[in-house]
């Protein structure tokens, strides 16, 4: 796609898309907003996409923003997948949640409390881990038991 085929105007729903692109509780909404914003080559849109590409906790969202920016002809470097904690202090949060539950709680109890207390963490890792999320979270829950 050439630059001439990309709309140069600010989308009518820009404010709504900008909010969705920054919504910490839903990587899917951020992803969808990035995809839609990518249809308009406007300086404000480029700013939002650049921010998502550099700062999103979910690599899929970073990658989508990068793809949209390159489609617009922007000279940007591909994001690098974070190999460590996506959200600083996640392991400490897991330990705190685990300690707040009864000793005989189940993995499902832990998972539900994490979702209620820290949807941002739950959502970011669910987006990052994909199909392996439950297996990963359960191993983190087991590791938190040993602390």
HELIX and SHEET records of a PDB file:
HELIX    1   1 UNK A    3  UNK A    5  5                                   3    
HELIX    2   2 UNK A   14  UNK A   21  1                                   8    
HELIX    3   3 UNK A   27  UNK A   37  1                                  11    
HELIX    4   4 UNK A   43  UNK A   55  1                                  13    
HELIX    5   5 UNK A   59  UNK A   71  1                                  13    
HELIX    6   6 UNK A   90  UNK A  100  1                                  11    
HELIX    7   7 UNK A  107  UNK A  117  1                                  11    
HELIX    8   8 UNK A  119  UNK A  129  1                                  11    
HELIX    9   9 UNK A  130  UNK A  132  5                                   3    
HELIX   10  10 UNK A  133  UNK A  145  1                                  13    
END                                                                             
